[in-house]
Amino acid sequence: MVPTMKNATTSAAPYVDSYYSRSVKAPPSRPVLDADAECDICVIGGGMAGLATALGLAERGRDVVLLEANRVGWGASGRNGGFVSGGYSLGLEEIEARVGRADASALFQLTLDALELIKDRINRYEIDAGPMRPGIMKASWFANADGMKANTDVMNERFDLGLEFQSREQMRELYRTERYHEGVLNPTAFQFHSLNFTNGIADAAEAGGARIFEGSAVTHMDLTRDLKRIDTAKGSVSANQVVICCSGYIGHLHPKLSRATLPVGTYVVLTEPLGERLQDAIRTPYGTSDSRIANDYYRALPDTRLLWGGRVSSNLSPRDLEKKMIGDILRIYPQLEGIRAEVAWPGTMGYSVHKMPQIGRLSDGVWFNQGYGGHGMCATTAGGEVVAKAIAESDETYKLFAPFGLDFAGGPLGPLIAQCAYWGFQLQDLWSAWRSK
Ligand SMILES: Cc1cc2nc3c(=O)[nH]c(=O)nc-3n(C[C@H](O)[C@H](O)[C@H](O)COP(=O)(O)OP(=O)(O)OC[C@H]3O[C@@H](n4cnc5c(N)ncnc54)[C@H](O)[C@@H]3O)c2cc1C
């Protein structure tokens, strides 16, 4: 039976008030699932992990239904920093320590391929994800010029990244702060409008035949039979295969996946246009993140507003957020005293304990694709391709992620543990800064 179309606004939570929702290109209001549908593959979750999976499957001619509880890109994917670069939340060295050099390289390369695929899809599907600006700078908080230079050479040799080392003097030209030492510019990484991109990927998946339902939270699943049944408040989907991509918003949907997910709050502020004052502080269009574990990341928009992200907390909607975030900006750029926020917003990242995505198969026809943490705009496209190829082509690349399993993330104590870990990281950053003096 073909589900009837109904306006999505009935039960979908609206987008959080943010730079992205204020400037989103009127996304189509997608239907609520309010009948029984059948498909080959049902994807649950309309963030970039789910949408990249759905698009990858649609591109391979498969029959897909995607169910999103709220709106496409409502979660982390449509409210983040908009930085797109290769890699994962877990650093390459740590990945290598766990799986060895060859598999670590293969895992890292997946994200570099995904970066190119994102650019290709933006062109191919004519997605307006602007303003798009090339270049992301890693600004070193610690004095370690030789180490940084050597690491840049190693990464360039190994992955042909074209990274550019920046001396302290070069950094002083771009950033009017004493806080940074040297830097490394990644010229192929870029910044974009993540909500418009996410909606563009949804449009592309629909154009390829995928059916997307918003306001359609999955409330129950029977995954034990050959034909899986997925229930929402008003309808159901029968599917041969299911891919669960709910990340930090998974709640209690699936005991094993929910227990392996640590929902962690993090925040972004958008300032008013700074006009000429921007030049007093930041003289580059590059996105910038510093090298602390508990770091800040920011980018100037073409109209001189500053989009600034940082902080991690178990509190998913803290009070005085604008004030706290402006305070963070002033700690680096005190010369910007007096600037005001236009809007600040929280988002929830879904972390795994090991900080790598969790990608794999739970049982016949039951897949998961989640846990991208704070570094998912590129990696979700990699993960979507890996799962789509596994389902459509019996490709086994997904097995590279097997060492990063569904470890218990602490249950109700998880957010508190994450908060303590963040405070620990801040102390570690202070210690590293003191030692590097
Ligand atoms: C503030 C912030 C800044 C960030 N900055 C960056 C950045 O600059 N660069 C970068 O690479 N990464 C960044 N990240 C991380 C990145 O945004 C995430 O890793 C990525 O978006 C995760 O995508 P996802 O699809 O796994 O999760 P989400 O985008 O959170 O999507 C999960 C979706 O599942 C839906 N869902 C949940 N339960 C159900 C259910 N029962 N039924 C149906 N649907 C359901 C939710 O409504 C949600 O839409 C940031 C994250 C945050 C929060």
The ligand as an SDF file (V2000), in Angstrom:
LIG
                    3D

 53 58  0  0  0  0  0  0  0  0999 V2000
   27.3660   22.1050   17.4210 C   0  0  0  0  0  0  0  0  0  0  0  0
   28.0750   21.0890   16.5740 C   0  0  0  0  0  0  0  0  0  0  0  0
   29.1530   21.4850   15.7760 C   0  0  0  0  0  0  0  0  0  0  0  0
   29.7880   20.5530   14.9600 C   0  0  0  0  0  0  0  0  0  0  0  0
   30.7210   20.9960   14.0640 N   0  0  0  0  0  0  0  0  0  0  0  0
   31.2140   20.1260   13.1310 C   0  0  0  0  0  0  0  0  0  0  0  0
   32.0370   20.5950   12.0780 C   0  0  0  0  0  0  0  0  0  0  0  0
   32.2750   21.8010   11.9240 O   0  0  0  0  0  0  0  0  0  0  0  0
   32.5450   19.6740   11.2170 N   0  0  0  0  0  0  0  0  0  0  0  0
   32.2700   18.3230   11.3320 C   0  0  0  0  0  0  0  0  0  0  0  0
   32.7880   17.5360   10.5500 O   0  0  0  0  0  0  0  0  0  0  0  0
   31.4410   17.8800   12.3030 N   0  0  0  0  0  0  0  0  0  0  0  0
   30.8840   18.7340   13.1760 C   0  0  0  0  0  0  0  0  0  0  0  0
   30.0210   18.2860   14.1210 N   0  0  0  0  0  0  0  0  0  0  0  0
   29.6810   16.8580   14.1250 C   0  0  0  0  0  0  0  0  0  0  0  0
   28.7130   16.4810   12.9930 C   0  0  0  0  0  0  0  0  0  0  0  0
   27.7080   17.4600   12.8890 O   0  0  0  0  0  0  0  0  0  0  0  0
   28.1070   15.1010   13.2820 C   0  0  0  0  0  0  0  0  0  0  0  0
   29.1430   14.1570   13.4720 O   0  0  0  0  0  0  0  0  0  0  0  0
   27.2200   14.5920   12.1480 C   0  0  0  0  0  0  0  0  0  0  0  0
   26.3210   15.5760   11.7610 O   0  0  0  0  0  0  0  0  0  0  0  0
   26.4730   13.3490   12.6250 C   0  0  0  0  0  0  0  0  0  0  0  0
   25.4810   13.0040   11.6800 O   0  0  0  0  0  0  0  0  0  0  0  0
   24.4200   11.8990   12.0580 P   0  0  0  0  0  0  0  0  0  0  0  0
   23.5520   11.7050   10.8880 O   0  0  0  0  0  0  0  0  0  0  0  0
   25.1230   10.7170   12.6070 O   0  0  0  0  0  0  0  0  0  0  0  0
   23.5900   12.5090   13.2860 O   0  0  0  0  0  0  0  0  0  0  0  0
   22.4580   13.6360   13.3100 P   0  0  0  0  0  0  0  0  0  0  0  0
   22.7100   14.6830   12.3170 O   0  0  0  0  0  0  0  0  0  0  0  0
   22.3140   14.0560   14.7280 O   0  0  0  0  0  0  0  0  0  0  0  0
   21.1560   12.8850   12.8130 O   0  0  0  0  0  0  0  0  0  0  0  0
   20.4560   11.9270   13.5840 C   0  0  0  0  0  0  0  0  0  0  0  0
   19.0030   12.0280   13.1750 C   0  0  0  0  0  0  0  0  0  0  0  0
   18.2960   10.8950   13.6510 O   0  0  0  0  0  0  0  0  0  0  0  0
   16.9870   11.3100   13.9650 C   0  0  0  0  0  0  0  0  0  0  0  0
   16.3830   10.3170   14.8560 N   0  0  0  0  0  0  0  0  0  0  0  0
   16.7290   10.0070   16.1240 C   0  0  0  0  0  0  0  0  0  0  0  0
   15.9140    9.0700   16.6160 N   0  0  0  0  0  0  0  0  0  0  0  0
   15.0200    8.7620   15.6410 C   0  0  0  0  0  0  0  0  0  0  0  0
   13.9090    7.8720   15.5650 C   0  0  0  0  0  0  0  0  0  0  0  0
   13.5420    7.1040   16.5980 N   0  0  0  0  0  0  0  0  0  0  0  0
   13.1950    7.8110   14.4070 N   0  0  0  0  0  0  0  0  0  0  0  0
   13.5480    8.5840   13.3450 C   0  0  0  0  0  0  0  0  0  0  0  0
   14.5920    9.4720   13.3710 N   0  0  0  0  0  0  0  0  0  0  0  0
   15.3040    9.5510   14.5070 C   0  0  0  0  0  0  0  0  0  0  0  0
   17.1950   12.6730   14.6160 C   0  0  0  0  0  0  0  0  0  0  0  0
   16.0080   13.4500   14.6150 O   0  0  0  0  0  0  0  0  0  0  0  0
   18.3060   13.2580   13.7680 C   0  0  0  0  0  0  0  0  0  0  0  0
   17.8120   14.0730   12.7190 O   0  0  0  0  0  0  0  0  0  0  0  0
   29.3720   19.1770   14.9790 C   0  0  0  0  0  0  0  0  0  0  0  0
   28.3300   18.7780   15.7960 C   0  0  0  0  0  0  0  0  0  0  0  0
   27.6700   19.7150   16.5820 C   0  0  0  0  0  0  0  0  0  0  0  0
   26.5080   19.2800   17.4270 C   0  0  0  0  0  0  0  0  0  0  0  0
  1  2  1  0
  2  3  1  0
  2 52  2  0
  3  4  2  0
  4  5  1  0
  4 50  1  0
  5  6  2  0
  6  7  1  0
  6 13  1  0
  7  8  2  0
  7  9  1  0
  9 10  1  0
 10 11  2  0
 10 12  1  0
 12 13  2  0
 13 14  1  0
 14 15  1  0
 14 50  1  0
 15 16  1  0
 16 17  1  0
 16 18  1  0
 18 19  1  0
 18 20  1  0
 20 21  1  0
 20 22  1  0
 22 23  1  0
 23 24  1  0
 24 25  2  0
 24 26  1  0
 24 27  1  0
 27 28  1  0
 28 29  2  0
 28 30  1  0
 28 31  1  0
 31 32  1  0
 32 33  1  0
 33 34  1  0
 33 48  1  0
 34 35  1  0
 35 36  1  0
 35 46  1  0
 36 37  1  0
 36 45  1  0
 37 38  2  0
 38 39  1  0
 39 40  1  0
 39 45  2  0
 40 41  1  0
 40 42  2  0
 42 43  1  0
 43 44  2  0
 44 45  1  0
 46 47  1  0
 46 48  1  0
 48 49  1  0
 50 51  2  0
 51 52  1  0
 52 53  1  0
M  END
$$$$
